[in-house]
Amino acid sequence: EIVLTQSPATLSLSPGERATLSCRASQSISRYLAWYQQKPGQAPRLLISDASNRVTGIPARFSGSGSGTDFTLTISSLEPEDFAVYYCHQRSNWPRTFGQGTNLEIK
Amino acid sequence: EVQLVESGGGLVQPGGSLRLSCAASGFTFSCCSLHWVRQTPGKGLEFVSGISANGLSTFYADSVKDRFIVSRDNSQNTLYLQMGSLRADDLAVYYCARIGLSDWYDYWGQGALVTVSS
């Protein structure tokens, strides 16, 4: 099973700042990685597919990069609604697995 | 608008059974594979089970194999998860999720809480 390790566990930033979230896979997963956002009491929402493809309707301030084992989600300028938990997710190997999440909180 | 609505969650004793349902609308139900994903505070998000668009192929996490059965009724636009021999560590919010054209979970239900306790 592929283990996805996200860092940091918690990221404290202010609106307008740049957020950089990392996800590292225990073995190469090519570009088979997605990023999800989850707010309290809600289901996860797909933001980025295949490492860098922004889903329709997701603001351009969200971007993804990486391949192999190291991936990054960047939020260029934080809006108040961006404070949430972010998960990475891989579908390269069975079973699909998720990272443990990064809690992006307001500083 | 695509909607997935889970039902059937609740409190069950260890060793008991429960059936979750996921009613879908807003898309051609038979198009897509569907999965169950659960979330716990301790283990985060975890794939539980999946079923192909036509229902002929099913998949399970090792942790639920031989205890859970996934099925779907394409005539009723409904996904099911029959859970048996429930254990304390099955306590979670269970989501149904659609596999979209991109092969990622593009739509999720609101979740159904399953509590296993005596």
Contacts between the chains, C-beta under 8 A, distances in Angstrom:
chain1	res1	chain2	res2	distance
A	34	B	104	4.8
A	34	B	105	7.8
A	36	B	105	7.7
A	42	B	110	7.7
A	43	B	95	5.7
A	43	B	97	8.0
A	43	B	108	3.6
A	43	B	109	6.5
A	43	B	110	6.1
A	43	B	111	6.1
A	44	B	45	7.1
A	44	B	95	7.9
A	44	B	105	7.4
A	44	B	108	6.0
A	45	B	108	7.7
A	46	B	104	5.8
A	46	B	105	6.3
A	46	B	106	5.4
A	49	B	102	4.8
A	49	B	104	4.8
A	50	B	102	7.1
A	53	B	102	7.5
A	55	B	106	7.5
A	87	B	44	7.4
A	87	B	45	6.0
A	89	B	45	7.5
A	89	B	104	7.5
A	89	B	105	7.5
A	91	B	103	6.4
A	91	B	104	6.9
A	94	B	59	7.5
A	95	B	47	4.9
A	95	B	59	7.7
A	95	B	61	5.7
A	96	B	35	7.9
A	96	B	47	4.7
A	97	B	47	7.1
A	98	B	44	5.9
A	98	B	45	4.0
A	98	B	46	7.2
A	99	B	44	7.6
A	100	B	44	4.9
A	101	B	44	6.0
A	101	B	45	8.0
